[in-house]
Amino acid sequence: MRKLTLVLLLFVSCSRDNNSPVVDPNAPTSGTWRVSLFSERGNNETSDFNGYTFTFGNTGTATASKSGTTKNGTWNISSNKFNLDLGVKSDANKPLGELTDDWKIISVNTNEIKLTDDNASSAEFLTFTKN
């Protein structure tokens, strides 16, 4: 009976947690990205980011560029969070300030970064797609 118990304990402790996000922490540092989805409380606001190109440097720098204008910020991945700071959320910094948050990671891979707000009541979703 002890052998059976030990085998069952090993099986249970080695099972994969299906709630863990799929994360390639190096994926954002390759190439340029665009916002392919930004929604808040069911409202699709993706068009607010038309024309923006985003880069995520391997030293934690983030850059948003549009029509020759550049906004610098920071980013990192820690635990199951994608932390992005492109400045304060204010009318003067729209729409980029809307992206400043500690996003909960749904998945991060070489072609797509899928995020949701860590505050479920805001019902925000953000997806970056590689250009």
Phi, psi and omega in degrees: 000325179298319180297318179297317179297316180297317179297316179296319178297317178296318180297314181293318183287342181261000181290152182279137176280109183289352178269355180285134179289153174275119187227123167251099187296343179268346185304316183297338186280000181252120174079193178246158187228160175225156175280115178259350174203128166219114179229145180225121181050041177085354179267122178281113181245023182302322184297340176300339185253009177303133178091348178277140172239135183242140172233145179237104183286154181287356175258009177094008177273145175234141180225133173244126182234142176204125175051044177082357177257136183237138174242124180263148178202202181224162176207158169194163174245126175220130181057236178252029182243142171249103183269123182230132178228107175243027179105170186293155175279102179209164178299325181291339182246025176279144000268353189299326178300334178296338182273345179290115183184169169260089186282141173278130184280128168269310174197152175222119176220188187291345182240347187205141175238112182250126186225158171224153181296141178289348174257101187301333183292338179281340178049048178260140175231139181223130175230126171260137176239138181292137178287000000 
